Amino acid sequence: MSLNAFAPQGNTVLITAAVSPPTGVQAPTFGTNTLNAQQFRIKNSATADVAIGYGATASAATTNAAIPGAASQSVIVGAGQTEVFTFPPASFFSAAIGAATGAVYITPGDGV
């Protein structure tokens, strides 16, 4: 991970966080570095906190999109917040929210 400002390395994907998390999606990188990014900028545009599930497959990400616990791989991103996390390359993502739905944007890249 670079200490430079975040540099996008792929297209942003949109996840609609919901009470029943959607099928996990990947955020692949551009060009020859496809699926190599390890930092992911996550923007929660919802008016409530979301649990971002991640995993090696779409179904794992969907299953993990739950309030963090001993068996889940998830992180909470506060309402209206943007965070940069390090995840394994080629991770899939899904998002759960307590009520209604909300937009979550995930961009692969490098930096903080």
JODA-V649436 format. One line per field, one symbol per residue. phi: phi as a letter, one per 40 degrees, with the letter a starting at -180 (. if undefined). A space follows every 50 residues. Layout:
phi->???
//
This chain:
phi->.cccddbdbaccbbbccadcdcdcbcbcccfccdgbcbbbcbbccccbcb bccbacbccccccccaddacbbbabcbcdgcbbbbbbddgcbbaabbcag aacbbbbciahb
//
